Amino acid sequence: MQHILLSAAARTLSLKAVFRMGEDGAYETFRRLRWPETDGEAVCPKCGCTETYEISTRRRFKRVACYAQFSVTSGTIFASRKLSFTDLLAAIVIFVTALRASQRYKSAATCASSTKPLSSSRTSCGKRWRARI
């Protein structure tokens, strides 16, 4: 199972889209991000059971077999949150955007440090070498 922050859907979200969708849209998007294999249908975080029903007035789910209750954020870093789903999705977008920027920076730094000068020079061990063009 892929982590919620690494999914393709999380990488394609924008802050503008998150704030436009409102609280109900953010909740549905969070559900689809949380359970992409079942297209947003609830999966018990304890046992992985998909036989659940929704308690819509409380935005919670109840497992059919053992009656255990859980929410969309159960078993995630957002489990004890006091934020709206719009704010949670905005935090995901900011985190993923910063992660992509960090990866681009590391990639650029790696490419810059691996290039050799085109003229002749001495290496760290004192031998001469000439770049071939």
N, C-alpha and C positions, 0 to 999 in steps of 0.2 A: 504494500500500500504506500502510495507516494505522500510525502508531507504536504500539507495544505499550502505552505508558502512556496513550494517548488513546482506546483502544478502550472500547466500552460494557461489555465483560466486566470490564475492569480497574476501571472506575468502580463496579461493583456488588459487588465483593469486600469482605468485612469481615475485620478481624483475627481475630475469633472463628472465622469459617469457615475461614480459612487455617490456624490452629493446630489445628483439629479434624480436618482432612483428612489430616494426617500427611505423611510425605516422599513416598510414592508418589503420593498424590492431588495434592500440590503439583506434582510433576513433570508429571503429566498435564494439570493446569490450566495450567502454564507452557507446555506444548506447544500447547494450544489458543489461548492468548493470543499466542504467537509466530507461529503459522501459522493465523490464523482462516479464510483463504480455502479451505484444504484440510481444515478441521476437525481440526487437529493432526497431519496427515501431513507428514512432513519435506520441506522444500524447500531445495535447495542454496543457501547464501548467496552463492556465487561466480557461478553461472550461472543459477540459478532452476529447475534441473531437478527434477522431482518423482519421477523414477525412482530411488528409493533403497531400501536395506534397512537394518534396524536391527541393531546389535550390542548386544543387550540386556544382556549381562554388563557392558558398559562405559558404557551409556547414550550411545552414539554412533551415528552413521549413516554409511553408505558409499554413495557414488554409483555406480550401475551402470556408467556409461560410462567414467569415468576413475579410479574407485576412491578418490577423494578422501574423507577422513574429516572429519566435522564434528559438533558437538554442538548441543543446543538453544540454548545461549548464544553460539554462534559468530556473529560479526558484530553483536553487541549490546554495550551498556556492561557487561554481566555476563560478557564473554568470559573474563577471567582471574580469575574469582571463586574464592574458597575457602569460600564459604558454602553451606549446604544450600538446597534449593529452597524449603523452608518459610520460611527467613529472607529469601530473595530476594523471594518473594511478599509477605511482611510489609512489606518495604521499598517495594515497589510500592504497596501499600495506603496506607501512611503518606504517600508522596509525592503520590499522587492526591488524598487527603483534604486535604492541605495546599494543593494547587493549587486545589481547589474552594473552600476557605475564603478563599484569597487573592483569587480571582475575585469571591466574594460581597462581600468587604470593599471591593474597588475599585468594584464596582457600587453599593454603598451610599454610598460617598464621592462618586461621580459624581452620584447622585441628590440627595444632600444639598447639594452645591455648586451645583446647577442650579435650586434652588427660589428663588423671589422672595418677599419679604415681602408680606403682604396690605395693609399700610397704605402711605400715600404716603411717598416717600423721595426722596433725591437720588441720582442715578447717579454713577459715577466722573467723568463729564465735567461735572457740575454741573447738568444739566437735571433738572427735576422730572418725575416720572411717577407715575401712579396705577394700581394693580393693579385690574383689572376682576373683579368677582365674579359 
